[in-house]
Amino acid sequence: MFKAVVGHSNDPDSLAAIEEVLQQSASSLAGDIPKAGIIFAAIDFDHSLILQQIDRAFPGIELIGGTTDGEISSVLEFQQDSITLMLFCSDEVEIYAGVGRKVSDDPITATKQAVEQAKAKSTADPKLCLTHPESLTTSGVSILNGLKLALGQYVPIFGGLAGDQSRYQSTYQFFKTEVLSDSVPILLFSGTILFSHAVASGWHPIGQTSKVTKVDKNIVYEIDGKPALDFYHHYLGLLPPSMEYPLAVFDENKDNFYIRAPIAYNQESSSITFFGDIPDRAIIQISEADYEDILAASKASFMNALNNYPGTKPSAVLFFSCVARRQILGTKAQEEYQNTKLCLTDYLPACGFYSYGEIAPIDGISQTQFHNETFVTLILGNQ
């Protein structure tokens, strides 16, 4: 048995909101006891109070989560300033939480601590990892590389970086009853868990391929041996680099690409800063998309994951979408989830959030990748 239930409240009062979420969850649980959960919350709630109430309702629950830039669920669909909680029950799937602290000091050590803590409680090797780490104090790529090193290349990692409603000041991560910053909480799933996933962005590469020739992590100085800003001016004229025109960064085989969104530029150095590291010598193309492309991608991500589910009856779906998609879509952001719901004939508990960077393998055979401006679907079950 593997069962997931969801609660979601947009009550602005922290206590009233979590009480509503717990009441909805208890009704759906119908007496089953959850062993783990993941919670997504807007930045202005009393997070400590919320976590204490969850632990009081379900003592000792293996819980992670964090703050967001918008929440999604099958209860209230897309919301801002809300709390949504997904709880997992199973007697066949092990789910344990771990956390790494002070990740900006040493991402390798922090991620190793998180993995070792979760693995120490499990009797089986992990099948997949969920994470909701810090986004502002250190690189998402560095955190992902640490998790990949600690877990090994055969354990896929899914999730999104914590947000703070586009303030870019501080984010919070949750581990059991603790409210943390600069940390990496994880959930490891092992046992008879079945899952499938898919990623899609909607952005299409245009123009000629180019090569990054001078880069320092997420700051690109030169493309094809010329100032990085000249590359963007070639395509955009006097328009500055923007999230509407991110880079498609191709993998080593040039078969797939992931997205890097520009977040700032420097006229003096002609450099562009992106929301994620870009490898030296990476092959890139500028890319574009319209509203329909972006919305079609979220539907394609869900349908591909659903079609690839290895069992017959999925139990839950998690969505990780990007804050840039929400900002570009505006009031159409609610259609990202609504389009996926239209593909279903039966109710499927859903939960997710808008993040500062998404985490998932590009396909079923690739290693886990860090994404920008992408919609990730993860379907879970054991039947």
C-alpha positions as CSV (number, residue, x, y, z in Angstrom):
1,M,0.0,0.0,0.0
2,F,1.2,3.5,-0.8
3,K,-1.3,6.3,-0.2
4,A,-0.9,10.1,-0.5
5,V,-3.3,12.8,0.8
6,V,-3.2,16.6,0.4
7,G,-4.4,19.5,2.4
8,H,-4.3,23.1,1.2
9,S,-5.4,26.4,2.8
10,N,-5.1,30.0,1.8
11,D,-6.2,31.4,5.2
12,P,-3.8,34.2,6.1
13,D,-3.8,33.2,9.8
14,S,-1.1,30.6,10.4
15,L,-2.9,28.6,13.0
16,A,-6.2,28.6,11.2
17,A,-4.5,27.6,7.9
18,I,-2.6,24.7,9.3
19,E,-5.7,23.5,11.3
20,E,-7.7,23.5,8.0
21,V,-4.9,21.6,6.2
22,L,-4.7,19.0,9.0
23,Q,-8.5,18.7,9.0
24,Q,-8.6,18.0,5.3
25,S,-5.7,15.6,5.6
26,A,-7.3,13.7,8.5
27,S,-10.5,13.3,6.5
28,S,-8.6,11.9,3.5
29,L,-6.4,9.6,5.6
30,A,-9.5,7.9,7.0
31,G,-7.6,6.5,9.9
32,D,-4.3,5.7,8.2
33,I,-1.1,7.0,9.8
34,P,1.3,9.0,7.6
35,K,5.0,8.3,8.0
36,A,6.3,11.2,6.0
37,G,5.3,14.4,4.3
38,I,6.4,17.5,2.4
39,I,5.0,21.0,3.0
40,F,5.2,24.1,0.8
41,A,4.4,27.5,2.4
42,A,4.4,31.1,1.5
43,I,7.1,33.3,3.2
44,D,5.0,35.3,5.6
45,F,3.5,32.5,7.7
46,D,4.6,31.5,11.3
47,H,6.5,28.5,10.0
48,S,7.6,27.2,13.5
49,L,3.9,27.2,14.6
50,I,2.9,25.3,11.5
51,L,5.6,22.6,11.9
52,Q,4.7,22.2,15.6
53,Q,1.1,21.6,14.8
54,I,1.9,19.0,12.2
55,D,4.2,17.2,14.6
56,R,1.5,17.3,17.3
57,A,-1.0,15.8,14.9
58,F,1.5,13.2,13.6
59,P,4.3,12.7,16.2
60,G,7.7,12.0,14.8
61,I,6.6,12.3,11.2
62,E,9.5,12.5,8.7
63,L,8.8,15.9,7.3
64,I,10.6,18.3,5.0
65,G,9.6,21.4,3.0
66,G,10.2,25.1,2.7
67,T,9.1,28.4,1.5
68,T,8.0,29.1,-2.1
69,D,6.9,31.5,-4.8
70,G,3.5,30.1,-5.2
71,E,1.8,26.8,-4.2
72,I,-0.1,24.1,-6.2
73,S,-2.4,21.4,-5.1
74,S,-5.4,19.3,-6.2
75,V,-7.4,21.0,-3.4
76,L,-7.1,24.7,-4.2
77,E,-5.0,24.4,-7.5
78,F,-2.7,27.4,-7.9
79,Q,-2.4,29.8,-5.0
80,Q,-0.1,32.4,-3.5
81,D,0.1,33.1,0.2
82,S,-1.0,29.6,1.1
83,I,0.1,26.3,2.7
84,T,-0.1,22.9,1.1
85,L,0.9,19.6,2.7
86,M,1.2,16.1,1.1
87,L,1.4,13.2,3.5
88,F,2.6,9.7,2.6
89,C,1.3,6.4,4.1
90,S,2.8,3.0,3.3
91,D,3.7,-0.3,4.9
92,E,5.9,-1.2,1.9
93,V,7.8,2.0,1.1
94,E,10.3,3.4,3.5
95,I,10.6,7.2,3.6
96,Y,13.1,9.0,5.8
97,A,14.3,12.5,6.2
98,G,17.7,14.0,6.6
99,V,19.1,17.5,6.6
100,G,22.5,19.2,5.9
101,R,23.2,22.5,7.5
102,K,25.4,25.5,6.5
103,V,25.4,24.4,2.9
104,S,27.1,27.6,1.8
105,D,30.2,26.8,3.9
106,D,30.7,23.3,2.3
107,P,28.0,21.9,0.0
108,I,29.7,18.5,-0.3
109,T,29.8,18.0,3.5
110,A,26.3,19.4,4.1
111,T,24.7,17.2,1.4
112,K,26.6,14.2,2.7
113,Q,25.3,14.8,6.2
114,A,21.7,14.9,4.9
115,V,22.0,11.7,2.9
116,E,23.8,9.8,5.7
117,Q,21.2,10.9,8.3
118,A,18.3,9.6,6.1
119,K,20.0,6.4,5.0
120,A,20.9,5.5,8.6
121,K,17.2,5.1,9.4
122,S,16.5,2.9,6.3
123,T,16.8,-0.8,5.8
124,A,17.0,-0.6,2.0
125,D,18.9,1.4,-0.6
126,P,17.3,4.6,-1.7
127,K,15.3,4.6,-5.0
128,L,14.7,8.3,-5.3
129,C,15.4,11.5,-3.4
130,L,13.2,14.6,-2.9
131,T,14.8,17.9,-1.9
132,H,13.8,21.5,-1.2
133,P,17.1,23.2,-0.5
134,E,18.4,26.8,0.0
135,S,18.5,28.9,-3.2
136,L,20.1,32.2,-2.2
137,T,23.3,31.4,-0.2
138,T,24.9,29.0,-2.6
139,S,24.6,27.6,-6.1
140,G,21.9,25.1,-6.8
141,V,24.3,23.3,-9.1
142,S,26.8,22.9,-6.1
143,I,24.0,21.5,-3.9
144,L,22.9,19.1,-6.6
145,N,26.5,18.0,-7.3
146,G,26.9,17.2,-3.6
147,L,23.7,15.2,-3.5
148,K,24.8,13.2,-6.6
149,L,28.1,12.5,-5.0
150,A,26.5,11.3,-1.8
151,L,23.8,9.3,-3.4
152,G,25.6,7.8,-6.4
153,Q,24.7,8.3,-10.0
154,Y,21.8,5.8,-10.0
155,V,19.5,7.6,-7.5
156,P,17.5,10.3,-9.3
157,I,16.9,13.5,-7.4
158,F,13.7,15.7,-7.7
159,G,12.6,18.9,-6.3
160,G,13.0,22.7,-6.4
161,L,14.9,25.4,-4.6
162,A,13.2,27.4,-1.9
163,G,11.7,30.8,-2.7
164,D,10.6,33.9,-0.9
165,Q,7.9,35.4,-3.2
166,S,10.5,37.1,-5.4
167,R,12.0,39.2,-2.7
168,Y,15.4,37.4,-3.0
169,Q,16.3,38.2,0.6
170,S,16.0,34.9,2.6
171,T,14.3,31.6,2.2
172,Y,13.5,28.9,4.8
173,Q,13.8,25.2,4.7
174,F,11.9,22.8,7.0
175,F,13.1,19.7,8.7
176,K,10.6,18.0,11.1
177,T,9.9,20.9,13.6
178,E,12.9,23.0,12.7
179,V,12.8,26.2,10.5
180,L,16.2,26.6,8.9
181,S,18.1,28.7,6.3
182,D,21.2,27.7,4.3
183,S,20.2,24.0,4.6
184,V,19.4,21.0,2.4
185,P,16.5,18.9,3.7
186,I,15.8,15.6,1.8
187,L,13.4,12.7,1.8
188,L,14.7,9.3,0.6
189,F,12.3,6.7,-0.7
190,S,13.2,3.0,-0.8
191,G,11.3,-0.3,-1.0
192,T,8.5,-0.9,-3.5
193,I,8.1,2.7,-4.7
194,L,7.3,3.1,-8.4
195,F,7.8,6.4,-10.1
196,S,8.1,8.2,-13.4
197,H,8.9,11.8,-14.3
198,A,9.2,14.2,-17.2
199,V,10.5,17.7,-17.7
200,A,9.6,20.3,-20.3
201,S,10.1,24.0,-20.7
202,G,8.4,25.2,-23.9
203,W,11.5,27.3,-24.9
204,H,12.8,26.6,-28.4
205,P,16.4,27.2,-29.4
206,I,16.8,29.7,-32.3
207,G,19.7,31.1,-34.2
208,Q,23.1,29.5,-34.6
209,T,24.8,27.4,-31.9
210,S,27.6,29.1,-30.0
211,K,30.2,28.2,-27.4
212,V,30.8,29.7,-23.9
213,T,34.5,30.6,-24.0
214,K,34.9,32.5,-20.6
215,V,32.7,31.8,-17.6
216,D,33.0,31.9,-13.8
217,K,30.3,29.6,-12.4
218,N,27.0,31.5,-13.3
219,I,28.7,34.6,-14.8
220,V,29.3,34.4,-18.5
221,Y,31.9,36.8,-19.8
222,E,32.5,35.6,-23.4
223,I,30.6,33.6,-26.0
224,D,32.5,32.6,-29.2
225,G,35.4,34.7,-27.9
226,K,33.4,37.9,-27.9
227,P,31.7,39.8,-25.0
228,A,28.6,38.0,-23.7
229,L,26.4,41.0,-24.1
230,D,27.3,41.2,-27.8
231,F,25.7,37.8,-28.2
232,Y,22.4,39.0,-26.8
233,H,22.6,42.3,-28.7
234,H,23.0,40.4,-31.9
235,Y,19.5,38.8,-31.4
236,L,17.7,41.4,-29.2
237,G,19.2,44.7,-30.5
238,L,19.0,47.2,-27.7
239,L,16.9,45.0,-25.4
240,P,18.7,43.7,-22.3
241,P,19.1,40.0,-21.5
242,S,15.9,38.8,-19.8
243,M,14.1,35.7,-18.6
244,E,12.0,35.8,-21.8
245,Y,15.1,34.8,-23.8
246,P,17.1,32.3,-21.7
247,L,19.9,30.1,-23.0
248,A,19.5,26.5,-24.0
249,V,22.6,24.7,-22.7
250,F,23.2,21.4,-24.5
251,D,24.4,18.3,-22.9
252,E,27.6,16.5,-24.0
253,N,25.8,14.5,-26.7
254,K,24.0,17.6,-27.9
255,D,20.7,15.6,-27.9
256,N,19.1,17.4,-25.0
257,F,19.3,20.8,-23.4
258,Y,18.5,22.5,-20.2
259,I,17.6,26.2,-19.6
260,R,19.6,28.9,-17.9
261,A,17.8,32.2,-17.2
262,P,19.7,35.5,-17.2
263,I,19.1,37.5,-14.0
264,A,21.5,40.5,-14.4
265,Y,24.1,42.0,-16.6
266,N,27.1,44.3,-16.3
267,Q,27.7,46.9,-19.0
268,E,31.2,47.5,-17.8
269,S,32.4,43.9,-18.1
270,S,29.9,43.0,-20.8
271,S,29.0,39.9,-18.6
272,I,25.7,38.3,-17.9
273,T,24.7,36.6,-14.7
274,F,22.5,33.5,-14.9
275,F,20.3,31.7,-12.3
276,G,22.6,28.6,-12.4
277,D,26.1,27.6,-13.3
278,I,27.0,27.1,-17.0
279,P,30.0,24.8,-17.9
280,D,33.0,26.2,-19.6
281,R,33.0,25.3,-23.4
282,A,29.2,24.6,-23.2
283,I,27.3,24.7,-26.5
284,I,24.4,27.1,-26.2
285,Q,21.6,28.8,-28.2
286,I,19.4,31.7,-27.3
287,S,15.8,30.5,-27.0
288,E,12.3,31.9,-27.1
289,A,8.7,30.9,-26.2
290,D,5.2,32.3,-26.1
291,Y,2.4,31.8,-23.6
292,E,1.0,28.8,-25.5
293,D,4.5,27.1,-25.7
294,I,4.9,27.5,-21.9
295,L,1.5,26.1,-21.1
296,A,1.8,23.3,-23.6
297,A,5.1,22.3,-22.0
298,S,3.5,21.8,-18.5
299,K,0.8,19.6,-20.1
300,A,3.5,17.7,-22.0
301,S,5.5,17.2,-18.9
302,F,2.6,15.7,-17.1
303,M,1.4,13.5,-19.9
304,N,4.9,12.1,-20.6
305,A,5.3,11.3,-16.9
306,L,1.8,9.7,-16.7
307,N,2.5,7.6,-19.9
308,N,5.8,6.4,-18.5
309,Y,4.5,5.4,-15.1
310,P,5.6,1.8,-14.7
311,G,2.6,0.6,-12.7
312,T,-1.1,0.6,-13.3
313,K,-2.4,3.0,-10.6
314,P,-0.4,6.1,-9.6
315,S,-1.0,7.4,-6.1
316,A,0.3,11.0,-6.2
317,V,1.9,13.6,-8.4
318,L,4.3,16.3,-7.4
319,F,5.0,19.4,-9.6
320,F,8.0,21.7,-9.5
321,S,7.6,24.8,-11.7
322,C,9.8,27.9,-12.0
323,V,9.1,31.4,-10.6
324,A,10.0,32.8,-14.0
325,R,7.3,30.8,-15.7
326,R,4.8,32.2,-13.1
327,Q,6.0,35.8,-13.7
328,I,5.8,35.5,-17.5
329,L,2.4,33.7,-17.4
330,G,0.9,36.2,-15.0
331,T,-2.8,35.4,-14.4
332,K,-2.4,32.4,-16.8
333,A,-0.1,30.7,-14.3
334,Q,-3.2,28.9,-12.9
335,E,-3.6,27.1,-16.2
336,E,-0.3,25.1,-15.7
337,Y,-2.0,22.9,-13.1
338,Q,-5.5,23.1,-14.7
339,N,-4.2,21.8,-18.0
340,T,-2.7,18.7,-16.2
341,K,-5.9,18.0,-14.4
342,L,-7.9,17.9,-17.7
343,C,-5.7,15.0,-18.7
344,L,-7.0,12.8,-15.8
345,T,-10.1,10.6,-15.7
346,D,-9.7,9.9,-12.0
347,Y,-8.7,12.0,-9.0
348,L,-4.9,12.1,-8.4
349,P,-3.6,13.9,-5.3
350,A,-1.3,16.7,-6.4
351,C,1.0,19.0,-4.7
352,G,3.8,21.4,-5.8
353,F,5.3,24.8,-5.8
354,Y,7.0,27.6,-7.8
355,S,10.7,27.5,-7.2
356,Y,14.0,29.3,-7.8
357,G,15.4,26.4,-9.8
358,E,14.1,22.9,-10.6
359,I,15.9,19.5,-10.1
360,A,15.3,16.4,-12.2
361,P,16.9,14.2,-14.8
362,I,16.2,15.5,-18.3
363,D,15.0,12.0,-19.3
364,G,14.7,8.5,-18.0
365,I,18.4,7.7,-18.6
366,S,20.2,10.9,-17.8
367,Q,21.8,12.0,-14.6
368,T,19.9,14.5,-12.5
369,Q,20.2,18.1,-13.9
370,F,19.6,21.6,-12.5
371,H,17.0,23.6,-14.5
372,N,15.6,27.1,-14.9
373,E,12.2,28.0,-16.3
374,T,11.2,24.3,-16.5
375,F,8.1,22.3,-15.4
376,V,8.9,19.0,-13.6
377,T,6.4,16.3,-13.0
378,L,7.0,13.4,-10.6
379,I,4.4,10.6,-10.3
380,L,4.6,8.2,-7.3
381,G,2.9,5.0,-6.4
382,N,3.5,1.3,-5.8
383,Q,0.8,-0.4,-8.0
